[in-house]
Amino acid sequence: MQEFYRSIVIREQTKIRRPRVLPKGGEVVVRVGQEVSPIQVVARTTMATDFAIMSAVEKLGIAPEELGEYLRVEKGAAVEAGTVLASRKRLLGERQVVSPVDGIFFDVVNGRIAIQPTSDWLELRALVAGRIVSYVSNRGVMIETSGSLIQAAWGSGREGVGQLKIVANAPGAVLSPEHLNMDVTGQVLAIGVLNNVELFHRAEDLGVRGLIVGSASAELCRASQDSPLPLIVTDGGGGSGMCAPIFQLLQQADGRSVSLFGDYNVEAGQRPEIILPQAAALGLDAVTVKKALAPGQLVRILGKTKTAQVGTVKHIYNRLQQTAVGMKVPGVDVELPDGQTVFVPTANLDVIA
């Protein structure tokens, strides 16, 4: 039986189908065959009464008992999405906590701000330009588009859309304060390395629509999960930067619209995706994710050594091989661009489709 390995898709031009589904049944407001824009509402449902909770003390970098002096809205006040609830001036600029929804400033508990939503509807937007090809019962639609597709290593679970901006011209470049100015508002920024939580929050305060990074620290990934700003990590942790095929594809798409889907589910095999729509080419097929490992196959190396490097499979071992730490594992020989051949356990590589 042919064994399939974990695959990652990096395609410059392909047909893409993306489901957009509500968390529960509702009303689909578009028709099959209709062209939609990224900001267009495709389905809606009545909103649950759950509170919107924001960890204000983590965002502001203060103790819970200090939050009162930084609040900008009184308890019980009506707020709109985007209203500044609390703020604090820092070295890199003002850090803000904003309401994600229209609602009422309900309470502050243990440094967390609770907003009670007042909107009756949860609206689901397309987030990607394309054509509606089918319904997903009464919960959503399937959108078909064509363009570039990148599957990433990790995502914060958030979604977003904006104009792609390449921050630096090297895949290993590190985001610095000089990269963040008023010109980045409304942009999706791409950079090799981001390990500074302060800079992440600065980007959020400046109105950045999303961040695509090659590598990020575990601390930053944790912080991003409490933020509405989407973070997509293409390669992994540490400071290895972004692998060449992904960086080159993003460079070619600089200035184009980009859609970020940050859902990440290891058990279900769901990866975060970066979609860059563009005019269709004839004869495109929908992307196939699973792919067999074979000699000549392009792979990306994961793990602590040679991270983010891309090479070619030269030999697949039929028997377990002993590693430097004494473990016996299945693996392959990979030839790197510099001509060096290294042994890589199959658990430490992605097949590039």
Secondary structure, 3 states (H helix, E strand, C coil): CCCEECEECEEEEEEEEEEEECCCCCEECCCCCCEECCCCEEEEEECCCCCEEEEHHHHHCCCHHHHHHHECCCCCCEECCCCEEEEEEECCEEEEEECCCCEEEEEEECCEEEEEECCCEEEEECCCCEEEEEEECCCEEEEEEEEEEEECCEECCCEEEEEEEECCCCCCCECCHHHCCHHHCCEEEEEEEECCHHHHHHHHHCCCCEEEEEEECHHHHHHHCCCCCCEEEEEEECCCCCCHHHHHHHHHCCCCEEEEECCCECCCCECCEEEEECCCCCCCCECCCCEECCCCCEEEECCCCCCCCEEEEEEECCCCEECCCCCEECEEEEECCCCCEEEEEHHHEEEEC
